[in-house]
Amino acid sequence: MEYKEFEEEILKYCKEIDIVITEKEIKNLYQYMKLMLEWNKNVNLTAITDEKEVIIKHFIDSISINKYIKEANNVMDVGTGAGFPGIPLKILNEDTDFILVDSLNKRINFLEEVKKELSLNKLKLLHARAEELAKDKEYRENIDIVISRAVARLRILVEYMLPFLKENGLCICMKGPNIEEELEESKKALDILGGKIEDIEHIILPGNLERNIILIRKIRETPGRYPRKAGIPVKQPL
């Protein structure tokens, strides 16, 4: 896809979801897409390789939560994978500190290349498991907003995310359709970890893709024993 076509597609879809985007940001997204698809030939980064699908399912999906992070000093993306939603959001929020975390070093290596090629400042890339990183005083209960997309079921996910949040901070969990069962089974975990569901925004992305944005407010400190050791949240969910 040539840049001009990419620009037209991005502008069209951003207008549909009320996102204002600059030419510099569009150019950065285009370069990011090209880098990802080139690296993807050798490193498994994404199953989505059609460029029009990348635009909707990765870029537009990621920036659909942009309005929630406007006032944040720092944002952490847990389980960022190939950089979603963290990199598109970082491109749109140049002055906000972003921390992207992933347990696979090959993905972090790719993101280091993205950071260099796009000259992204105020971006920290960490090869770590959330369960271990959340014990680090530099990050524990020190983040304004923690985001995650397509990582785990909600009751597992909140054990990864909530320990990083400051009190009154916000978890943004990006989910597909049919979340009722996940919401019900997460009640115990939220109570234990100090979180409360504040709102759920149901959105339809271009292409009729259903998304649910679950907003969880940190209402009290997370007990020190959480998160439990690596692997336990998945094997023994709260």
C-alpha positions in Angstrom: 0.0 0.0 0.0 1.4 3.4 -1.0 1.4 6.2 1.6 -1.3 8.2 -0.1 -3.8 5.4 0.1 -2.8 4.7 3.7 -3.4 8.3 4.6 -6.8 8.4 3.0 -7.8 5.2 4.9 -6.6 6.4 8.3 -8.2 9.8 7.9 -11.5 8.2 6.9 -11.6 5.9 9.9 -10.3 8.4 12.4 -13.2 10.7 11.4 -15.6 7.9 12.1 -14.4 7.5 15.7 -13.8 11.2 16.3 -10.0 11.1 16.4 -8.0 14.1 15.2 -4.7 13.0 13.7 -1.8 14.9 12.3 0.3 14.3 9.1 3.3 13.5 11.3 1.3 10.9 13.2 0.0 9.3 10.0 3.5 9.1 8.6 4.7 7.4 11.8 1.9 4.9 11.7 2.7 4.1 8.1 6.4 3.5 8.9 5.4 1.4 11.9 3.1 -0.8 9.7 5.9 -1.3 7.1 8.4 -2.2 9.8 6.0 -4.7 11.5 5.2 -6.4 8.2 8.8 -6.6 7.3 9.9 -8.1 10.6 6.9 -10.4 10.6 8.5 -12.4 7.8 11.0 -13.7 10.3 9.5 -13.0 13.7 5.9 -13.9 14.6 4.4 -10.6 15.5 0.9 -10.6 14.0 -1.4 -12.9 12.2 -2.9 -9.9 10.5 -0.9 -9.1 7.4 -3.4 -7.4 5.1 -2.6 -3.7 5.3 -6.3 -2.6 5.3 -6.9 -5.0 8.2 -3.8 -3.7 10.0 -5.3 -0.2 9.8 -8.7 -1.2 11.3 -7.9 -4.1 13.6 -4.6 -2.8 15.0 -4.4 1.0 14.5 -8.0 2.2 14.8 -8.7 -0.4 17.5 -5.8 0.8 19.5 -6.5 4.5 19.3 -10.2 4.1 20.0 -9.3 4.6 23.7 -7.2 7.7 23.1 -9.7 10.0 24.9 -9.2 8.2 28.2 -5.4 8.8 28.4 -5.3 12.5 27.6 -4.7 13.6 31.2 -2.3 10.9 32.2 1.4 11.5 33.1 2.3 7.9 32.4 0.7 4.9 30.8 1.7 1.2 30.9 0.7 -1.4 28.3 0.8 -4.9 29.8 1.4 -7.7 27.3 2.0 -5.3 24.4 3.0 -7.9 21.9 3.9 -6.1 18.6 3.0 -2.8 20.4 -0.7 -2.8 20.6 -2.3 -0.6 21.8 0.8 1.1 23.2 2.7 2.3 20.1 -0.3 3.8 18.2 -1.3 5.6 21.4 2.3 6.8 22.0 2.4 8.2 18.4 -0.7 10.2 19.2 0.6 11.3 22.7 4.2 12.5 22.1 4.6 14.1 25.6 3.2 11.3 27.7 5.5 8.7 29.3 4.7 5.2 28.0 6.0 1.9 29.4 5.4 -1.2 27.2 5.9 -4.6 28.8 6.1 -8.0 27.2 7.5 -11.4 28.3 9.0 -12.2 24.8 12.3 -10.6 24.1 12.0 -10.8 20.3 9.0 -8.5 20.5 10.9 -6.0 22.6 13.7 -6.1 20.1 11.3 -5.3 17.4 9.8 -2.4 19.5 13.3 -1.0 20.1 13.7 -0.8 16.3 10.3 1.0 16.1 11.4 3.4 18.8 14.6 4.2 17.0 13.2 4.5 13.5 10.2 6.7 14.6 12.4 8.7 17.1 9.9 8.1 19.9 10.9 9.7 23.2 9.5 9.1 26.7 9.0 5.4 25.8 10.4 2.6 27.9 10.4 -1.0 26.7 10.6 -3.7 29.2 11.2 -7.5 28.7 9.5 -8.8 31.8 6.6 -10.8 33.2 4.0 -8.6 34.8 3.9 -10.8 37.9 7.6 -10.1 38.6 7.7 -6.4 37.5 4.8 -5.5 39.8 7.0 -6.3 42.8 9.4 -3.6 41.7 9.0 -0.4 43.7 9.7 1.8 40.6 6.5 0.6 39.0 4.2 -0.8 41.7 1.3 1.5 42.4 3.1 4.2 40.5 1.2 4.3 37.1 -1.8 6.6 36.2 -3.3 4.3 33.5 -2.7 0.7 32.7 -3.9 -0.7 29.4 -4.2 -4.1 27.9 -5.6 -5.7 24.8 -6.3 -9.4 24.1 -4.1 -10.8 26.8 -6.2 -12.9 29.2 -9.6 -13.4 30.8 -10.6 -10.4 32.9 -10.1 -12.1 36.4 -6.6 -13.1 35.4 -5.9 -9.8 33.6 -6.7 -7.6 36.6 -4.2 -9.4 38.8 -1.5 -8.4 36.2 -2.7 -4.8 35.9 -4.1 -3.5 39.2 -0.9 -3.8 41.2 0.8 -1.2 39.0 -1.9 1.4 39.4 -1.8 4.4 41.7 -4.9 4.7 43.9 -7.6 6.3 41.8 -5.7 5.2 38.7 -7.5 3.6 35.7 -7.3 0.2 34.1 -8.5 0.0 30.5 -9.2 -3.5 29.4 -9.9 -3.8 25.7 -12.2 -6.8 24.9 -14.3 -8.1 22.1 -18.0 -9.0 22.2 -19.7 -11.3 24.7 -18.0 -10.2 28.0 -20.9 -11.0 30.4 -19.3 -14.2 31.7 -15.9 -12.6 32.2 -17.5 -9.7 34.1 -19.4 -12.0 36.4 -16.4 -14.2 37.2 -14.1 -11.2 37.8 -16.1 -9.8 40.8 -14.1 -11.7 43.4 -10.7 -10.7 41.9 -11.7 -7.1 41.7 -12.8 -7.0 45.3 -9.5 -8.7 46.5 -7.2 -6.5 44.3 -8.9 -3.1 45.1 -10.6 -2.4 41.8 -14.1 -1.4 40.8 -15.7 -1.4 37.3 -16.5 2.3 36.6 -17.9 2.0 33.1 -18.1 -0.2 30.0 -18.1 1.4 26.7 -19.5 -0.6 23.8 -18.2 0.5 20.4 -18.5 -0.6 16.8 -15.4 -0.1 14.8 -15.3 0.2 11.0 -16.0 -3.1 9.4 -18.7 -3.7 12.1 -16.2 -5.0 14.7 -17.7 -5.1 18.2 -15.5 -3.9 21.1 -16.0 -3.5 24.8 -13.8 -1.1 26.7 -13.9 -2.0 30.4 -12.8 0.9 32.7 -11.7 -0.2 36.2 -10.9 2.3 38.9 -8.4 1.6 41.6 -10.3 2.4 44.8 -7.8 1.0 47.3 -4.3 -0.4 47.7 -3.6 -3.9 46.3 -2.5 -6.3 49.0 1.3 -7.0 48.9 0.9 -10.7 48.1 -0.5 -9.9 44.7 0.3 -10.6 41.9 1.2 -14.1 42.8 4.2 -15.9 41.3 4.5 -16.2 37.5 2.0 -18.7 36.1 -0.2 -19.0 39.2 -2.8 -16.4 38.1 -3.5 -18.5 35.0 -3.5 -21.8 36.8 -5.4 -20.7 39.8 -7.5 -17.6 38.9 -8.9 -15.6 41.8 
